[in-house]
Amino acid sequence: MTALQDRLLLVFVHGFRGTDTTFKDFPSRLKAIASHTEDVHTIIYPRYKTAGDFQIAVRNLQYWVREQVAAQQSDMRSKDQGGKVLIAFLGHSMGGLVSAEVILEIKQRSPDFLGDAVIIGLIAYDTPFYSINHRFLSSTAATHIDTLTRHANKFMSPNTSSDSATSLARSAVAQITWPQANKATPSAPKGWGLLAGVVGAAAVGAAAYIAKDWIKAGVDDVFDHLEFVSTLMDFEGLNDR
């Protein structure tokens, strides 16, 4: 006889420059506690590239979750367990944004993507759903400008002065146009320029988020990561999530 019991599948998704060990033993501890009364399974999304096109990360997670759901359903059938797979995402940092976008994609565009499995929610840890507070971004970016300029100069042409780079970055901070609260805002432009770039884009985009990592990265790596976190400047998309 088939027992009707739903299975709760907790999907952990790491954030910017994180790894599949970001959550340490939290998933296993949570499963141990919750399994006393419910059928709970935890899975950790393997380390993924938090760089390049944000939508690629969304699509990859979406298809990976479908594979995991199919595996859970197969396991339930083998145990004569009825019920549905109930999915909850637990995303840290940018992982919360990737998870939220997956939920929107499925709910709005592909409601049958997961069969009869049901997404019941998202728990987001330290996720910048509303981008980064503009006062915090401006002040934090400003504190990193001099350091970023010194390292950016390693990649700039000999004719580029640090004074001009620093000036450009400070100007970029001052010229950000932030959306007014409670108003629909079109997507912010993403044309941040070239290598004024390493400093200027740091100020405009997500300096508070990634400045600490830039000094360790090459120029190509920097721009790749900038493309990923540029979603923080897509205010319309942030509002939808």
Sequence and secondary structure as in RCSB ss.txt:
>XXXX:A:sequence
MTALQDRLLLVFVHGFRGTDTTFKDFPSRLKAIASHTEDVHTIIYPRYKTAGDFQIAVRNLQYWVREQVAAQQSD
MRSKDQGGKVLIAFLGHSMGGLVSAEVILEIKQRSPDFLGDAVIIGLIAYDTPFYSINHRFLSSTAATHIDTLTR
HANKFMSPNTSSDSATSLARSAVAQITWPQANKATPSAPKGWGLLAGVVGAAAVGAAAYIAKDWIKAGVDDVFDH
LEFVSTLMDFEGLNDR
>XXXX:A:secstr
  EE  EEEEEEE  TT  TTTTTTHHHHHHHHHTTTS EEEEE      SS HHHHHHHHHHHHHHHHHHHHHH
HHHTTEES EEEEEEEETHHHHHHHHHHHIIIII TTTTTT EEEEEEEES  TT   HHHHHHHHHHHHHHHHH
HHTTTS TT  HHHHHHHHHHHHHT     TTS          STHHHHHHHHHTTHHHHHHHHTTS HHHHHHH
HHHHGGGG HHHHHH 
